[in-house]
């Protein structure tokens, strides 16, 4: 799911120059991967796709046969997912839900709300009375619980376990449960707990977090003399851009989740991965416009940049890539070329932060203007999180490899 296959490389080399930059999504690889993830998980664990990772309609449709539903975090995502995969289960989360978004979610009868605060409880209960009369709305309380020392390192993105805007502080969770059990919120049905505490965790760390979340949920229910039926332990399975050939250990994670589910047979567990499902199916393809030598370093300036692929700037990493030599050179002057051992690949933007990758190994024949560069791991948090309109460069083109659709 990492290095481009020969099929992908053939497609990339066949793209006309006018199509670059381009995103190429290998939907066959994506389907096989998500199918394998589903097979590694026990039946007691539901698999929801976090649409924020990549909401491309073809991506949403490709994962559909293998997921139990979709997690969305805004009214826009809700409408997009509901229209793209109509009738599929949707969980509605996010730390800043507006009144209009909640009304729309009620109108669409989403399967579960992730409630982030006491304020949201009051708002949802009031709007449910007005816009969903005659039914109770299922909710999970999103908790910000402590994370055990040693679980997170500097490469992780912490969403909980410390002071963050995500979820309820444990004391607020007890206040919320007290009010719910006392019947203060008559239009809400609390089913359990949701927690997404960090991203970038390996299988052992993910299992430790999941066990902590389940333990907190069970203890919370016991303190309030009620029972829960659902616990969502979030997503955040690691995608290591520094080691592009490594893959999250879904087999070990599935076995660990099986053991956790067997310990708590009364609970339906759920995970909500995004990046780890789709990152490896996507490629960002571009061409070198110029090569510059500056103060002892070489820079390859490519068409496009972080306004198309913001991931490396956001996470502070070098996007994995390969160079495809192109022999055709249509101009009468010599090609600019890097013959150093490595160079830095940058985009067209007027900012020094427009860096896609440092330390890119230069091919034996040099890295030249006109060569193509293929960035892998571009199937998640790439085009959809990028600042498209900065400098108003043209958008990339999109191409989908799907042999199922072509016969």
RAVENKA-V130906 format. One record per pair of residues at least 24 apart in sequence whose ideal C-beta (glycine too) atoms are under 8 Angstrom apart, sorted by the first residue. I is the first residue (numbers start at 1). J is the second residue. D is the distance in whole Angstrom. If there is no record, write none. Layout:
# RAVENKA-V130906
{{I,J,D} {I,J,D}}
This chain:
# RAVENKA-V130906
{{1,29,6} {1,33,5} {1,247,7} {1,280,3} {1,281,7} {2,244,5} {2,245,5} {2,247,8} {2,280,6} {2,320,7} {2,376,6} {2,377,7} {3,244,7} {3,245,7} {3,322,7} {3,376,7} {4,283,6} {4,322,7} {4,374,6} {4,376,6} {5,29,7} {7,401,7} {8,283,6} {8,374,8} {8,401,7} {9,324,7} {9,374,7} {11,399,7} {11,401,6} {12,283,7} {12,285,5} {12,324,7} {12,372,7} {12,374,6} {13,324,6} {13,372,7} {15,285,7} {15,397,8} {15,399,7} {17,287,7} {19,397,5} {19,399,8} {20,285,6} {20,286,6} {20,287,5} {20,303,6} {20,304,8} {20,372,8} {20,396,8} {20,397,8} {21,284,7} {21,285,6} {21,286,4} {21,287,8} {21,302,8} {21,303,5} {21,304,4} {21,308,6} {21,396,4} {21,397,8} {22,284,8} {22,285,5} {22,286,8} {22,396,5} {22,397,5} {22,398,7} {22,399,6} {23,282,6} {23,283,7} {23,284,6} {23,285,8} {23,378,7} {23,382,7} {23,383,6} {23,396,5} {23,397,7} {23,398,5} {23,399,7} {24,282,7} {24,283,5} {24,285,6} {24,399,5} {24,400,8} {24,401,7} {25,56,7} {25,58,7} {25,59,7} {25,281,6} {25,282,5} {25,283,8} {25,379,6} {25,398,7} {25,399,7} {25,400,5} {25,401,7} {26,281,5} {26,282,8} {26,283,8} {26,401,5} {27,58,6} {27,59,8} {27,62,5} {27,281,7} {27,400,6} {27,401,6} {27,402,4} {27,404,8} {27,405,8} {28,401,6} {28,402,6} {28,403,6} {28,404,7} {29,280,7} {29,281,5} {29,401,8} {30,59,7} {30,62,5} {30,63,7} {30,277,8} {30,278,6} {30,280,8} {30,281,4} {30,379,7} {31,62,6} {31,63,8} {31,65,8} {31,66,7} {31,404,7} {33,277,7} {33,280,7} {33,281,7} {34,62,8} {34,63,5} {34,66,4} {34,67,7} {34,277,6} {35,65,8} {35,66,5} {36,250,7} {37,66,7} {37,250,5} {37,273,8} {37,277,7} {38,66,4} {38,67,7} {40,250,4} {40,251,5} {40,253,7} {40,254,4} {41,250,8} {41,253,8} {41,254,5} {41,257,6} {41,271,8} {42,254,6} {42,257,6} {42,258,4} {42,261,6} {44,258,8} {44,261,4} {44,262,8} {44,265,8} {44,268,7} {44,269,6} {45,254,8} {45,257,5} {45,258,8} {45,261,6} {45,269,5} {45,270,7} {45,271,6} {46,268,7} {46,269,7} {46,270,4} {46,271,7} {47,270,8} {47,271,6} {47,273,8} {48,89,8} {48,91,6} {48,232,8} {48,270,6} {48,271,7} {48,272,5} {49,272,8} {49,273,7} {49,274,7} {49,277,6} {50,235,5} {50,272,5} {50,273,6} {50,274,3} {51,77,5} {51,80,8} {51,81,5} {51,274,7} {52,77,7} {52,274,6} {52,381,8} {52,384,8} {53,274,3} {53,275,5} {53,277,7} {53,278,6} {53,279,8} {53,380,4} {53,381,6} {54,274,7} {54,278,5} {54,282,7} {54,379,6} {54,380,5} {54,381,7} {54,382,7} {54,384,6} {55,80,6} {55,81,7} {55,384,6} {56,384,8} {56,398,8} {57,84,5} {58,400,5} {58,402,8} {59,278,6} {59,281,8} {59,379,7} {60,84,5} {60,85,6} {61,85,7} {62,402,7} {63,277,6} {63,278,8} {64,88,7} {68,270,8} {69,111,7} {71,235,8} {71,272,4} {71,274,8} {74,101,7} {75,100,7} {75,101,4} {75,104,5} {75,105,7} {78,104,6} {78,105,6} {78,108,7} {78,110,7} {79,104,7} {82,108,6} {91,140,8} {91,232,7} {91,270,8} {91,272,7} {93,142,7} {93,194,7} {95,165,5} {95,166,5} {95,167,8} {97,123,8} {99,123,7} {99,127,7} {102,127,5} {103,127,6} {103,131,5} {106,131,5} {106,132,5} {106,137,7} {107,131,7} {111,138,7} {112,138,5} {112,139,7} {112,140,6} {112,191,7} {112,230,8} {113,137,6} {113,138,7} {113,139,5} {113,140,7} {114,139,8} {114,140,5} {114,142,5} {114,194,5} {114,232,8} {115,139,5} {115,140,7} {115,141,6} {115,142,6} {115,176,8} {116,142,5} {116,166,7} {116,167,6} {116,168,7} {117,168,6} {117,172,7} {118,168,8} {118,172,6} {118,175,6} {118,176,6} {121,176,6} {121,179,7} {121,180,8} {121,185,6} {121,188,7} {122,185,8} {124,185,8} {124,187,8} {124,188,6} {125,185,4} {125,186,7} {125,187,5} {125,188,5} {128,187,4} {128,188,7} {129,186,8} {129,187,5} {132,187,7} {135,187,8} {136,186,8} {136,187,6} {136,188,6} {136,189,4} {137,187,6} {137,188,5} {137,189,7} {138,189,5} {138,191,5} {139,188,5} {139,189,7} {139,190,5} {139,191,7} {140,190,8} {140,191,6} {140,192,5} {140,193,6} {140,194,4} {140,230,6} {140,231,8} {140,232,6} {141,168,6} {141,173,6} {141,176,6} {141,177,7} {141,190,6} {141,192,8} {141,193,6} {141,194,7} {142,166,7} {142,167,4} {142,168,6} {142,193,8} {142,194,4} {142,195,7} {142,196,8} {143,167,5} {143,168,6} {143,170,7} {143,173,5} {143,193,6} {143,194,7} {143,195,5} {143,213,7} {143,216,6} {143,217,8} {143,220,8} {144,168,6} {144,169,6} {144,170,8} {144,195,8} {144,197,8} {145,170,6} {145,195,6} {145,197,7} {145,212,7} {145,213,7} {145,216,5} {146,212,8} {147,197,6} {147,198,7} {147,209,7} {147,212,7} {148,208,6} {148,212,7} {151,198,7} {151,201,7} {151,205,5} {151,208,6} {151,209,6} {152,198,6} {152,201,8} {152,205,8} {155,200,6} {156,198,5} {156,199,7} {156,200,4} {156,201,6} {157,198,6} {157,199,4} {157,200,6} {157,236,7} {158,197,7} {158,198,5} {159,196,5} {159,197,6} {159,198,6} {159,199,7} {159,234,8} {159,236,8} {160,195,6} {160,196,7} {160,197,4} {160,198,7} {161,197,5} {161,198,7} {166,196,7} {167,194,8} {167,195,7} {167,196,8} {170,216,8} {173,220,6} {174,220,7} {174,223,7} {174,224,8} {177,220,6} {177,223,8} {177,224,4} {177,226,8} {178,224,7} {180,224,8} {181,224,5} {181,225,7} {181,226,6} {190,226,8} {190,228,8} {191,228,7} {191,229,5} {191,230,4} {192,217,6} {192,221,8} {192,228,4} {192,229,6} {192,230,4} {192,231,5} {192,232,8} {192,267,7} {193,217,4} {193,220,7} {193,228,7} {193,230,8} {193,231,5} {193,232,7} {194,231,8} {194,232,4} {194,234,7} {195,232,7} {195,233,6} {195,234,6} {196,232,8} {196,233,8} {196,234,3} {196,235,6} {196,236,7} {196,272,7} {197,234,6} {197,236,8} {198,236,5} {199,235,7} {199,236,4} {199,238,8} {199,275,7} {200,236,6} {200,238,5} {200,239,8} {201,236,6} {201,237,7} {201,238,6} {202,238,5} {202,248,7} {202,249,7} {203,237,8} {203,248,6} {203,249,4} {203,250,8} {203,252,5} {203,253,4} {203,256,7} {204,252,8} {206,233,8} {206,236,7} {206,237,6} {206,253,6} {207,253,6} {207,256,4} {207,257,7} {207,260,7} {209,233,7} {209,234,8} {210,256,8} {210,257,7} {210,260,6} {210,269,8} {211,260,6} {214,260,6} {214,264,6} {214,267,7} {214,269,7} {217,267,8} {218,264,7} {227,266,7} {228,266,8} {228,267,7} {229,266,7} {229,267,7} {229,268,6} {230,267,7} {230,268,5} {230,269,8} {230,270,7} {231,264,8} {231,267,5} {231,268,8} {231,269,6} {231,270,7} {232,269,8} {232,270,4} {232,271,7} {232,272,6} {233,269,7} {233,270,7} {233,271,6} {234,271,7} {234,272,6} {235,271,6} {235,272,4} {235,273,4} {235,274,6} {235,275,8} {235,276,7} {236,273,7} {237,273,5} {237,275,7} {237,276,4} {238,276,7} {239,275,5} {239,276,6} {239,279,5} {239,280,8} {239,377,6} {239,380,7} {241,311,8} {241,312,8} {241,315,7} {241,317,4} {241,318,7} {241,319,7} {241,320,6} {241,377,6} {242,317,6} {242,318,8} {244,320,4} {244,376,6} {244,377,6} {247,280,8} {248,276,5} {274,380,6} {274,381,8} {275,380,4} {275,381,6} {277,380,8} {278,379,4} {278,380,5} {279,377,5} {279,378,7} {279,379,5} {279,380,4} {279,381,8} {280,376,7} {280,377,6} {280,379,6} {281,379,4} {282,376,8} {282,377,7} {282,378,4} {282,379,3} {282,380,7} {282,382,6} {283,374,5} {283,375,6} {283,376,6} {283,378,6} {284,308,7} {284,309,5} {284,319,8} {284,374,8} {284,375,4} {284,378,4} {284,382,7} {284,396,7} {285,372,6} {285,373,7} {285,374,5} {285,375,8} {286,372,7} {286,373,6} {286,375,8} {287,326,8} {287,370,7} {287,371,7} {287,372,5} {287,373,7} {288,367,7} {288,368,7} {288,369,5} {288,370,6} {288,371,5} {288,372,8} {288,373,7} {289,348,7} {289,369,6} {290,336,5} {290,369,5} {291,336,4} {291,337,6} {291,338,5} {291,343,7} {291,367,6} {291,368,7} {291,369,6} {292,336,7} {293,338,8} {297,340,8} {297,343,7} {297,344,6} {298,338,4} {298,340,5} {298,342,8} {298,343,4} {298,344,7} {298,362,8} {298,367,8} {299,343,6} {299,344,5} {299,345,8} {299,346,6} {300,338,6} {300,343,5} {300,344,7} {300,345,5} {300,346,7} {300,360,7} {300,367,6} {300,373,7} {301,346,6} {301,347,7} {301,348,7} {302,345,6} {302,346,7} {302,347,6} {302,348,8} {302,356,7} {302,373,6} {303,348,7} {304,347,6} {304,348,7} {304,393,7} {304,396,6} {305,346,7} {305,347,2} {305,348,5} {305,349,5} {305,354,5} {305,356,7} {305,393,8} {306,347,6} {306,349,7} {306,353,7} {306,354,5} {306,355,7} {306,356,7} {306,386,7} {306,387,8} {307,347,7} {307,349,6} {307,354,8} {307,386,5} {307,387,5} {307,388,6} {307,389,8} {307,390,5} {307,391,7} {307,393,6} {308,347,8} {308,382,8} {308,383,6} {308,386,6} {308,388,8} {308,395,8} {308,396,5} {309,356,6} {309,375,6} {309,378,6} {309,382,5} {309,383,7} {309,386,6} {310,381,8} {310,382,7} {310,385,5} {310,386,4} {310,387,7} {311,377,8} {311,378,7} {311,380,8} {311,381,5} {311,382,5} {311,385,7} {312,355,7} {312,356,6} {312,357,7} {313,353,6} {313,354,7} {313,355,7} {314,381,7} {314,385,7} {318,356,8} {318,357,4} {318,358,5} {318,359,6} {318,360,8} {319,356,5} {319,357,5} {319,375,5} {319,376,8} {319,377,7} {319,378,7} {320,357,8} {320,375,7} {320,376,5} {320,377,6} {321,345,7} {321,356,7} {321,357,5} {321,360,6} {321,373,5} {321,374,6} {321,375,5} {321,376,7} {322,373,7} {322,374,5} {322,376,8} {323,360,7} {323,361,8} {323,362,8} {323,363,5} {323,367,6} {323,371,6} {323,372,7} {323,373,6} {324,371,6} {324,372,4} {324,373,7} {324,374,6} {325,363,6} {325,365,6} {325,368,8} {325,371,5} {326,368,8} {326,370,5} {326,371,5} {326,372,6} {328,370,7} {329,368,8} {329,369,8} {329,370,5} {335,368,5} {335,369,5} {335,370,6} {336,368,7} {336,369,5} {337,366,4} {337,367,7} {337,368,4} {337,369,7} {338,362,5} {338,366,6} {338,367,4} {338,368,8} {339,366,5} {343,367,6} {345,373,6} {348,391,7} {348,393,6} {349,390,6} {349,391,6} {350,391,7}}
